[in-house]
């Protein structure tokens, strides 16, 4: 299981990257839209993995708390 702080940091990094990529077409030319689209397609699996990992770590964490409550 990954550290929740690292997972949160990864989410923040991905959000910042997407925000920067979304701002590029406004500043740049039409060709940058294609670059942004490709980069977003590359980032989507990474975003999905980060979200799935975050959900898994949250459910594992709450499961651990429930186990401790029942055992004591």
C-alpha positions as a printed Julia matrix, in Angstrom:
72×3 Matrix{Float64}:
   0.0    0.0     0.0
   1.33   3.41   -0.93
   1.69   6.24    1.56
  -1.5    8.42    1.46
   0.66  11.57    1.52
   2.52  10.41   -1.6
  -0.79   9.59   -3.28
  -2.1   13.08   -2.47
   1.12  14.61   -3.82
   0.73  12.61   -7.04
  -2.86  13.85   -7.41
  -1.72  17.46   -6.91
   1.06  17.04   -9.51
  -1.38  15.59  -12.05
  -3.9   18.4   -11.43
  -1.18  21.04  -11.89
   0.02  19.36  -15.09
  -3.51  19.26  -16.51
  -4.04  22.93  -15.59
  -0.78  23.92  -17.32
  -1.65  21.84  -20.38
  -5.11  23.4   -20.53
  -3.55  26.88  -20.48
  -1.16  26.11  -23.37
  -3.69  26.4   -26.26
  -4.78  29.83  -25.01
  -1.2   31.1   -25.21
   0.21  28.99  -28.05
  -0.79  28.22  -31.62
  -3.27  25.71  -33.04
  -0.6   22.97  -33.27
  -0.18  23.0   -29.49
  -3.79  21.75  -29.17
  -2.72  18.46  -30.76
   0.25  18.21  -28.38
  -2.03  18.86  -25.39
  -4.54  16.25  -26.6
  -1.79  13.63  -26.93
  -0.33  14.5   -23.51
  -3.77  14.28  -21.9
  -4.3   10.84  -23.46
  -0.93   9.78  -22.03
  -1.83  11.23  -18.61
  -5.28   9.59  -18.39
  -3.99   6.11  -17.4
  -1.73   7.75  -14.79
  -4.69   9.71  -13.42
  -6.81   6.53  -13.32
  -4.03   4.65  -11.49
  -3.6    7.44   -8.93
  -7.35   7.65   -8.29
  -7.68   3.85   -8.0
  -4.69   3.74   -5.64
  -6.14   6.54   -3.51
  -9.51   4.76   -3.26
  -7.76   1.48   -2.4
  -5.63   3.1     0.32
  -8.68   4.87    1.81
 -10.68   1.62    1.94
  -7.69  -0.26    3.39
  -7.23   2.46    6.01
 -10.9    2.38    7.08
 -10.77  -1.43    7.11
  -7.74  -1.3     9.43
  -9.6    1.04   11.8
 -12.62  -1.3    11.81
 -10.36  -4.3    12.54
  -8.74  -2.48   15.48
 -12.14  -1.55   16.92
 -13.47  -5.1    16.75
 -10.29  -6.68   18.17
 -10.1   -4.45   21.25
